[in-house]
């Protein structure tokens, strides 16, 4: 049952992003306690040293792959 619940939540988040409807969990993590049937939420902070999530992100240069 638990993988099904988590899968539905993940699909819901993907649909919110693709359709542009609702508020996706950007900058937040949802937790689920199956034993108590409780949901929680954790807020995340951006790491200024992170190349992926820093604001504004640094320019990323493509890497040439030798064939």
Secondary structure, DSSP 4 states (H G I P E B T S, - for coil): -HHHHHHHHHHHHHHHHHHT-S---TTEEEEEETTTTEEEEEE----TT-TTTSSSPPP-PPPP---
